[in-house]
Amino acid sequence: MTQKELLYIEDSLNHIQLCKSKWETVANAVSDPALKRFIIQMNEKNQTLYDTFYKLLEH
């Protein structure tokens, strides 16, 4: 991979981590149980994306 490609991947992983942090903040701020479950599910999908992306880099 080129340096530019590696920087793009690093930026993408950092963006996913930032989204995770924001999902957690919002989940802790809402009181509606249905909305909270939805936000938690979105955060889990976000984590799955991060894990999948990271595993691709290990190979």
C-alpha positions in Angstrom: 0.0 0.0 0.0 1.1 3.5 -0.6 1.5 6.1 2.1 -1.6 7.9 0.9 -3.7 4.7 1.1 -2.4 4.0 4.6 -3.3 7.5 5.7 -6.8 7.1 4.2 -7.3 3.9 6.2 -6.0 5.5 9.4 -8.4 8.4 8.9 -11.3 6.1 8.3 -10.6 4.1 11.4 -10.3 7.3 13.5 -13.6 8.5 12.0 -15.3 5.2 13.0 -13.9 5.6 16.6 -15.2 9.1 16.7 -18.7 8.0 15.7 -18.6 5.3 18.4 -17.8 7.9 21.0 -20.7 10.1 19.8 -23.1 7.2 19.7 -22.2 6.4 23.3 -22.7 10.0 24.4 -26.1 10.2 22.8 -27.2 6.8 24.1 -26.4 8.1 27.7 -28.3 11.3 27.1 -31.6 10.0 25.9 -34.4 8.7 28.1 -36.7 7.1 25.6 -36.0 3.3 25.8 -36.8 2.6 22.2 -34.5 5.4 21.0 -31.8 4.2 23.3 -32.0 0.7 22.0 -31.8 2.0 18.4 -28.7 4.1 19.2 -27.1 1.1 20.9 -27.8 -1.1 17.9 -26.3 1.6 15.6 -23.2 1.7 17.8 -22.9 -2.1 17.6 -23.1 -1.9 13.8 -20.4 0.8 13.9 -18.2 -1.5 16.0 -18.7 -4.3 13.6 -17.6 -2.1 10.8 -14.5 -1.1 12.7 -13.7 -4.7 13.5 -14.2 -5.8 9.9 -12.1 -3.0 8.5 -9.3 -3.7 11.0 -9.3 -7.4 10.3 -8.8 -6.7 6.6 -5.7 -4.8 7.5 -4.2 -7.7 9.5 -4.0 -9.9 6.4 
